[in-house]
Amino acid sequence: MYLSHLSLTHFRNYQKLEIDFSGPLTLFQGENAQGKTNLLEAIYYLATSKPVHAQTEREIVDWLAEDEPIPFARVAATVLTDASRRPLELEIVLSQRGEGGAFQKQIKINGSNKRSLDLVGQMRAVLFLPEDIKLVDGSPGERRRYLDIALCQISREYTRSLSQFQKVMTHRNGLLKTLREQNARPNDANVAGQLAFWDEQLTAHGSAVMARRHQFVQQLEQCAHQRHLELSDEREQLALQYLPSFNLGNMSDADYARLKENRLDRIEPVQDNNGLTAEQLQPHFMAKLASRRGREIAAGNTLYGPHRDDLRFLANGRDLRTYGSRGQQRTAALSLKLAEVQAMTVATGAAPLLLLDDVMSELDAVRRSTLLTALEGVPQALLTTTDWDDFTPEFRARAQLFTVAKGAILPLSA
Amino acid sequence: MQPLAEPVTKLIDAFGQLPGIGPKTASRLAYFLLRSDAAIALNLATALQELKEKTLFCSVCHNIADQDPCAICANAQRDRSLICVVEEPLDVQAIERTREFHGLYHVLHGAISPADGIGPDDLKVAELLRRIQQGAQPASPEQAAASLLAQVHTSEVREIVLATNPNIEGEATAMYISRLLKPMGIRVTRLARGLPVGGDLEYADEVTLGRALAGRSEM
């Protein structure tokens, strides 16, 4: 997969940009607030169809464009793939409907209208940001969002299950609220009858999401463990623990309780851990909902499921969120991202596009060189920096170089 | 600016309240009626009046009708052991057009959608059960189901066809009703899902195609 051309119109601070890429490495240098991050975010937006910082899509449109008759923003890319000789044309146009109206997103693949479900996964990308540290020290929501964006790019099935799960949960929460207002008794046959369908659907789609996350975290751990050893000079053993909101049935209840409290050194699997399937998991999900029906009605909300998942990072057995230093947290986040690249390559058979936003400045010499080594052999990586000296002359000699200033990008004249 | 005569603006406003009609179309329609033959306007007026005066909901199937019971429910030729459950009156028209169905209908007037606060009590579910039972007024669908268990053998209904929409709300409704009816030993069926006739296989989305494969039939 290779991004050969990018075109931006009214995207953030870019009025108009057309840029061609050649070679595996591209390096953008510029002062702060010139548009380096916006450039990488545009590419990531096209890969995931979601804005990077969970900002509203309105903010994507350049504010200067409001003076245009019809305010709009457009991101388009040409991608070369191994699978087909015909280049892939991807495009997202955001335009405003009427005066002060909502923005509408239109997605095109090779010129024809598609859904965002069809776009995600066409051009896969992994984005490295200085604020990746939030994955370790931030809220569980950040980690779930991270897992979702990575998995949606890998698996269409996952995207579908996740969106179905969310749709069903909205209905189920509506029903639980209604039941709460009616002071319904959890053991009433009528209550069971009304919940039956939604429980069935919630657990079917939710189990698919959780089984895939469980498997993905195991995959990530394998790669991340190795990367973390290299980055920490063989001093730290990184472990990733997937923390579902109830026991999925792959360990004893006592072990699950210990896992939640982080007192579990080693999980003794009661069954083959690698083969945890949605079908095996669903009965446990169903049983949990059945036994906690009263609590859920009292809360008027779905209390168990993938929307309550978390992920824990351990270095030498210690929870990095609470006990890790900034440096350890940063290293763990970097190991995770590098592991994601590897896992995505394994899962899809093609390496994703690497987008690194001003990552070097945060790293010491050892981590820099590990990261640069990891970049060797990838089909394409785009990097931004404020300072050319963050990169070795050898690295710069191999890369395509640009300078970014005030929403314009120029090739570096030697 | 000279204001328009009041009867004209009144009509324009009335048209403007209809779905799909904006201010421009509303005034065009009003001016058309103003200029055209009086008979056209009067016909429209009578039609509108009769629409409300002479239609009612059939007390048996809850479809829109001009008599009670409606023509379908009153037709002795139709199979009374078969009831097709649909969401909206328009769905009855769609199934009638197939000429493949000779049973009776039951219109729910909606589908279960908890997110919008629509539950089984807001639909004609209790009425459906009462219809099968043909007895006392039940307080809730569940109670009706319970008392129906005893009487089911006297009912002439043998099969319920659930023809709610194949979306999540329609599926929820179908599942809810089938759970109520199953214990009574009545046959409950659901419309098959699959490919549209005259469609192209390559343009079918994978869920529909998957369902079509799962439900394939012997040739």
Interface residues (C-beta under 8 A of the other chain):
Chain A: R160 Q164 K167 V168 T170 H171 R172 N173 G174 L175 T178 A189 N190 G193 Q194 A196 F197 W198 E200 Q201
Chain B: I112 S113 P114 A115 D116 G117 G119 P120 S140 P141 E142 I168 E169 E171 A172 M175 Y176 R179 L180 V207
